[in-house]
Amino acid sequence: MLSSLCMVTAAQAQTIVRIGHVAPVSGAQAHYGRDNENGARMAIDELNAQGVEIGGKKVKFELVAEDDAADPKQGTAAAQKLCDAKVNGVVGHLNSGTTIPAAKIYSQCGLPMVTPSATNPDLTTLGYKNVYRLLANDKALGAGLAQYAAKTLKLKKVAIIDDRTAYGQGVAGVFRQTAKELGLEVVSEQYTNDKAVDFMSILTSIKSKKPDGIFFGGMDPQAGPMLRQMQQLGLTKAHLFGGDGICTDKLIELSSGAKTLGNVVCAVGAASLDKLPGGKAWRAKYDAKFPKQFQVYSPYTYDATMLLVDAMKRAGSADPKVYAPKLAATDYTGITARVQFEANGERKTPSMTLFAYKDGKKVELN
């Protein structure tokens, strides 16, 4: 009986700290969302195994996962739900289109938010003191791809398609501006949406302009069919450029064997995991825990979770009002290398990596 009472007392003494996570885990982008959520869960499991103390008290961490279905309205509803639940911090959202409106909600309720994947530059220009980004923004991605097209591939004419989301428009706009500055001719600008799968009309119009490359601002559920339709129309020599939204292992499956997959050049706002200290070992642990689910961002949700807790430990408190200043002063070395933040919440000195697809595998170009 005494033993049981001791166990109850120990359990009652343990502080529960809840970390919110939001991403699309339903719909066409669910593979991204599951990957992101997996990274956060992996961090939570490891933290609990470590027996972390905050302010001298043993802590148990819980992940409060919400689905925003990549929809801005559902994203703000999820954000309000986390605010109402009084979670201690938030990792997410995945998409810029959900992250930007959700950031306002978190700012109003005083919740620190670290996005592992939303790259629209506008996010950190809104004046919110609680918002942080763990990877390079679209200015780096769009510009880097335009420079590769002009300087390395020596292309002359490009077409641009974007899906009208905050992410797609943002990265396409940077590519367009940089391409023109570098002397590339933009011969066609077309628009679609993030639910479309039929691009035959758009691609037929583009084909008549004879571009050397096509930039697509969007995600892989659209890029996969686009590659198949490019092959059907004989656009087999044009490169397809895109940001991290198309730069996934899933693109191989979604392109269904189209030879045009070999023409893809895509950019991720981060260093290659294989080149990061501990990156290969981390990926091996991830693959053992979540077989065939890795996409792009799970190392960043993992680090985002860890650095939220790092700030709590340094502050001696999981109260957002208390640890938020420590988050701003982060100097944390994780799977994605050293993390420090600029005053506006951007990551200092983020990396960028270009990838292509060779023999059905995603490979690093630089």
Helices and strands as residue ranges (DSSP letters): H 2-13, E 15-23, H 30-50, E 53-54, E 57-67, H 72-85, E 89-92, H 96-109, E 113-115, G 121-125, E 131-133, H 138-147, I 148-152, E 157-162, H 166-181, E 185-191, H 200-207, E 213-217, H 220-232, E 239-242, H 250-254, G 259-263, E 264-268, G 273-275, H 279-289, H 298-315, H 320-328, E 332-334, E 337-339, E 353-358, E 361-364
